[in-house]
Amino acid sequence: MFSFFKKKPPAETPDAPASTPPAPAAPAPEPAPARSVFSPSSWFGSKPTVEETPAPPPAPALTPALTPVAAPAPAPVPSPAPAPAPAPVASPAPAPVSAPPVAAPVPAPAPVVAPIAEPVIATERKGWFDKLKTGLRKTGTGIQAVFVNAKIDEDLYEELESALLMADTGVKATEYLLDDLRGRVKRQMATDASQVKALLAETVADLLRPLEKPLVIGQFTPTVIMVAGVNGAGKTTSIGKLTKHLADEGASVLLAAADTFRAAAREQLLVWADRNTVEIVSQEGGDPSAVSFDAVNAGKARGKDVVLVDTAGRLPTQLHLMDELKKIKRVVTKADGTAPHEVLLVIDGNTGQNALAQVKAFDETLGLTGLVVTKLDGTAKGGVLCAIARERPIPVYFIGVGEKLEDLETFNAREFAQALLG
């Protein structure tokens, strides 16, 4: 490359002769374009050499000589061709000016209701959403009735307060919801009761969102889940449904029948184990702590993904039984220093404000990590989740609306709010 540019000076020396025979000088510039074709081959090293090319400033003298020759070329003559430019008269393309109608989206102000009016529910959960809506019908009917032919005034808020309290939303949560709703109504300048209803659904969803959290499986092997609850809350049944849910996700589950106080508890859990084709560890009349210890060790030895420990139902006021729960937790920790990884409380949605009291008592005893809310179908007290979110925001992993295996699903705050006020 370097030698290539060295040849350039000799080509330029014909400067003097250029004045006499301009014809020989003309051929010299033509090779120059041929040289530029080679420059790319040495692009990365050619930049500095390009700076050497300025040496042939004499050549510019030739170019001016050529430009006059080119000047005669009446390139302007093609200007008549531009005359056909009238074709741009087709510039009546101002038709695009009809684009302004696209500005029609100005009706965007309607976003006040849009987010709620058109709920986005995943196709695979549409069937579940319908079940949830049916299950919360009794709770939602009282609240929805407030907005029928209603005016936005103080009477509306008073009626709404009564409806929320009747749904067991609790005093603190009700006050919070109403204050937040008033603020939203003012900001959105809502003028219709249906808009206020939609804004209330948004308010409920935002309040419940801290409870929305997935159950993580796989961080520990096995993941040990201890399940507690009061008598009749549906604890053992929920364990069976949860086992189905985990099995469907491809997790291998081992059940521990640590409810040795109730005669039928072991048999009931055996039935669920058979239905879900999972293994179970049990001891007839054995010590609950011993069963839990054996189950955790068996889960580790067999490489199970999850060990579910079913404990006996008890009331928070039964202190000796609550102490037994503490013992089970301590023994599980001896079997696995990191366990239990999850401590779940199953609560009956029909118990209303009493469910909040249970959450507080069991949390103080065991340190709850999550909740399973059952029997939301056929109850008028589904608002208790709002009370829990306001006073003891422990994640709700699952909610149940029926007796079938598929009637237990993960909790979604927005779905719940839409089902409640839809």
KOLTOR-628886 format. One record per residue (C-alpha): x, y, z; residue in one letter. Coordinates in pm, whole numbers, padded with zeros to 5 digits, always signed. Layout:
% KOLTOR-628886
XYZA/...
% end
This chain:
% KOLTOR-628886
+00000+00000+00000M/+00274+00230+00102F/+00466+00172-00227S/+00140+00228-00413F/+00117+00585-00284F/+00490+00638-00353K/+00415+00601-00724K/+00175+00891-00702K/+00440+01171-00712P/+00578+01048-01049P/+00227+01070-01184A/+00206+01430-01065E/+00542+01544-01220T/+00368+01574-01554P/+00234+01902-01412D/+00454+02111-01644A/+00366+01915-01954P/+00005+01940-01855A/-00001+02298-01978S/+00110+02194-02331T/-00064+01861-02388P/-00373+01852-02161P/-00462+01517-02315A/-00183+01319-02141P/-00269+01485-01813A/-00628+01363-01834A/-00533+00994-01834P/-00335+01043-01513A/-00646+01131-01303P/-00833+00826-01437E/-00596+00577-01271P/-00661+00753-00941A/-01015+00611-00913P/-00870+00266-00986A/-00641+00312-00689R/-00926+00398-00458S/-01067+00053-00530V/-00761-00100-00363F/-00768+00122-00058S/-01043-00078+00114P/-00824-00389+00113S/-00596-00215+00360S/-00868-00005+00529W/-00733-00021+00885F/-00386+00094+00782G/-00487+00324+00502S/-00618+00614+00710K/-00272+00765+00774P/-00174+00721+00404T/-00487+00904+00295V/-00337+01207+00468E/-00043+01183+00222E/-00279+01218-00078T/-00328+01591-00011P/+00027+01622-00168A/-00126+01624-00517P/-00291+01967-00483P/-00152+02046-00832P/-00405+01801-00974A/-00691+02030-00861P/-00562+02265-01130A/-00663+02000-01378L/-01006+01955-01227T/-01098+02320-01266P/-00991+02285-01629A/-01223+01992-01657L/-01509+02160-01477T/-01532+02436-01733P/-01554+02160-01994V/-01827+02003-01787A/-01988+02341-01741A/-02092+02354-02104P/-02270+02033-02032A/-02608+02196-01993P/-02689+01986-01695A/-02941+02258-01626P/-03109+02155-01952V/-03250+01861-01760P/-03423+02132-01563S/-03705+02102-01810P/-03741+01754-01672A/-03798+01904-01328P/-04076+02094-01496A/-04271+01771-01498P/-04230+01811-01127A/-04584+01936-01149P/-04641+01568-01089A/-04591+01668-00728P/-04919+01836-00793V/-05023+01495-00683A/-04915+01658-00360S/-05285+01665-00303P/-05143+01392-00083A/-05271+01635+00174P/-05519+01353+00188A/-05289+01228+00466P/-05416+01536+00639V/-05702+01301+00709S/-05447+01158+00951A/-05574+01408+01207P/-05875+01186+01249P/-05623+00941+01393V/-05606+01196+01669A/-05951+01060+01747A/-05779+00855+02019P/-05829+01176+02213V/-06122+00991+02374P/-05844+00836+02583A/-05983+01031+02880P/-06204+00725+02936A/-05910+00540+03095P/-06082+00604+03424V/-06289+00289+03388V/-06103+00107+03111A/-05853-00076+03334P/-06132-00246+03528I/-06406-00259+03267A/-06196-00492+03056E/-06022-00731+03296P/-05729-00913+03147V/-05759-01273+03260I/-05523-01534+03121A/-05707-01792+02911T/-05588-02081+03125E/-05733-01912+03437R/-06062-01803+03284K/-06245-02108+03419G/-06095-02050+03762W/-06193-01682+03754F/-06555-01778+03684D/-06549-02016+03983K/-06401-01746+04204L/-06662-01496+04090K/-06936-01745+04172T/-06779-01821+04511G/-06759-01454+04607L/-07109-01374+04485R/-07255-01355+04836K/-06978-01124+04952T/-06992-00906+04642G/-07369-00876+04613T/-07399-00652+04917G/-07119-00424+04800I/-07234-00409+04437Q/-07590-00322+04542A/-07464+00008+04684V/-07381+00134+04334F/-07720+00061+04174V/-07876+00393+04066N/-07653+00571+04318A/-07533+00930+04320K/-07181+01023+04419I/-07247+01186+04754D/-07186+01127+05122E/-07476+00881+05139D/-07296+00658+04888L/-06985+00643+05105Y/-07190+00570+05418E/-07373+00282+05251E/-07047+00152+05114L/-06893+00162+05460E/-07176-00052+05599S/-07148-00300+05310A/-06772-00340+05359L/-06809-00396+05733L/-07081-00656+05668M/-06834-00836+05439A/-06592-00856+05734D/-06344-00618+05580T/-06273-00484+05929G/-06271-00128+06062V/-05910-00041+05973K/-05928-00179+05621A/-06268-00017+05560T/-06139+00325+05667E/-05835+00284+05446Y/-06041+00177+05143L/-06286+00465+05175L/-06014+00728+05221D/-05824+00595+04921D/-06142+00576+04715L/-06234+00938+04790R/-05891+01047+04671G/-05920+00849+04349R/-06268+00984+04276V/-06142+01342+04310K/-05832+01284+04098R/-06024+01104+03825Q/-06319+01344+03850M/-06555+01048+03841A/-06916+01148+03778T/-07087+00810+03756D/-07146+00538+04017A/-07008+00273+03781S/-06681+00465+03767Q/-06665+00475+04146V/-06724+00101+04153K/-06437+00048+03910A/-06212+00271+04121L/-06306+00073+04432L/-06195-00247+04255A/-05860-00082+04186E/-05832+00025+04548T/-05905-00329+04674V/-05654-00478+04428A/-05382-00238+04545D/-05454-00319+04910L/-05435-00694+04847L/-05128-00685+04621R/-04877-00731+04911P/-05043-01069+04977L/-04969-01186+04622E/-04658-01402+04634K/-04568-01736+04472P/-04472-02046+04671L/-04109-02119+04587V/-04012-02485+04548I/-03662-02606+04467G/-03446-02364+04659Q/-03405-02640+04919F/-03417-03016+04864T/-03650-03119+05003P/-03860-02808+05068T/-04025-02880+05403V/-04372-02728+05442I/-04539-02741+05782M/-04918-02693+05774V/-05126-02581+06073A/-05484-02469+06135G/-05781-02486+06367V/-06017-02784+06378N/-06245-02800+06075G/-06066-02535+05870A/-06007-02787+05591G/-05638-02838+05665K/-05600-03202+05560T/-05819-03151+05252T/-05611-02849+05154S/-05293-03056+05190I/-05443-03310+04948G/-05526-03035+04697K/-05185-02874+04742L/-05023-03211+04677T/-05217-03230+04349K/-05108-02879+04257H/-04741-02959+04324L/-04758-03294+04145A/-04906-03123+03838D/-04603-02894+03839E/-04376-03199+03831G/-04266-03195+04196A/-04224-03523+04389S/-04407-03503+04724V/-04383-03696+05052L/-04663-03661+05308L/-04613-03677+05684A/-04922-03776+05885A/-04825-03588+06202A/-05190-03539+06307D/-05195-03834+06546T/-05461-03694+06778F/-05756-03740+06542R/-05842-04101+06472A/-05947-04051+06110A/-05674-03803+06018A/-05422-04070+05918R/-05676-04258+05706E/-05791-03936+05541Q/-05436-03843+05445L/-05376-04196+05313L/-05671-04151+05079V/-05523-03827+04945W/-05184-03995+04903A/-05350-04269+04695D/-05539-04018+04482R/-05223-03825+04403N/-05000-04135+04390T/-04748-03997+04640V/-04567-04159+04934E/-04663-04108+05299I/-04491-04152+05635V/-04720-04231+05929S/-04721-04402+06267Q/-05043-04515+06424E/-05064-04348+06763G/-04707-04218+06727G/-04564-03891+06852D/-04629-03602+06604P/-04274-03473+06641S/-04125-03819+06578A/-04336-03863+06262V/-04224-03523+06136S/-03858-03603+06208F/-03878-03936+06022D/-04058-03778+05727A/-03794-03508+05678V/-03513-03765+05691N/-03701-03992+05450A/-03755-03700+05213G/-03383-03626+05212K/-03288-03992+05161A/-03540-04043+04877R/-03457-03715+04700G/-03808-03573+04729K/-03879-03217+04619D/-04135-03144+04890V/-04221-03282+05234V/-04567-03176+05355L/-04618-03210+05731V/-04983-03231+05841D/-05030-03126+06204T/-05329-03168+06435A/-05598-02902+06435G/-05610-02684+06745R/-05749-02356+06873L/-05510-02070+06948P/-05644-02066+07302T/-05526-02426+07364Q/-05183-02328+07487L/-05057-02683+07548H/-05141-02776+07189L/-04979-02458+07058M/-04667-02560+07252D/-04684-02896+07073E/-04665-02710+06744L/-04353-02531+06862K/-04201-02869+06948K/-04277-03009+06602I/-04108-02709+06445K/-03799-02752+06666R/-03771-03123+06583V/-03806-03056+06210V/-03518-02811+06243T/-03307-03085+06405K/-03369-03310+06104A/-03279-03028+05864D/-03108-02715+05991G/-03282-02495+05733T/-03631-02642+05780A/-03919-02581+05796P/-03888-02364+05487H/-04256-02274+05484E/-04507-02259+05770V/-04860-02234+05631L/-05183-02163+05813L/-05512-02285+05666V/-05801-02054+05752I/-06172-02094+05686D/-06310-01801+05485G/-06643-01837+05665N/-06499-01732+06001T/-06464-01366+05907G/-06283-01151+06161Q/-06205-01461+06367N/-05971-01563+06084A/-05766-01250+06150L/-05737-01345+06517A/-05614-01692+06416Q/-05353-01544+06184V/-05217-01323+06462K/-05205-01606+06720A/-05040-01867+06495F/-04798-01612+06357D/-04679-01524+06706E/-04632-01894+06788T/-04480-02029+06466L/-04378-01734+06252G/-04607-01790+05953L/-04472-01757+05600T/-04800-01801+05411G/-05175-01862+05421L/-05422-02091+05249V/-05778-01950+05253V/-06051-02211+05204T/-06431-02222+05168K/-06466-01885+05000L/-06761-02030+04810D/-07098-01961+04964G/-06968-01711+05220T/-07052-01344+05267A/-06731-01280+05460K/-06470-01282+05183G/-06366-00928+05275G/-06153-01070+05557V/-05858-01077+05316L/-05865-00697+05318C/-05846-00700+05698A/-05549-00939+05686I/-05375-00724+05424A/-05415-00414+05639R/-05329-00559+05982E/-05112-00870+05925R/-04998-00882+05557P/-04885-01245+05537I/-04874-01381+05179P/-05179-01577+05061V/-05039-01862+04852Y/-05368-02034+04769F/-05742-01981+04792I/-06011-02248+04765G/-06366-02219+04636V/-06487-02578+04641G/-06429-02941+04735E/-06271-03063+04410K/-05897-03105+04364L/-05882-02828+04107E/-06074-02588+04333D/-05753-02468+04500L/-05559-02207+04301E/-05289-01948+04345T/-05400-01609+04476F/-05409-01310+04242N/-05504-00972+04391A/-05648-00826+04073R/-05856-01135+03998E/-05993-01133+04351F/-06092-00764+04334A/-06256-00810+03993Q/-06446-01119+04109A/-06560-00938+04423L/-06687-00626+04246L/-06749-00760+03893G/
% end
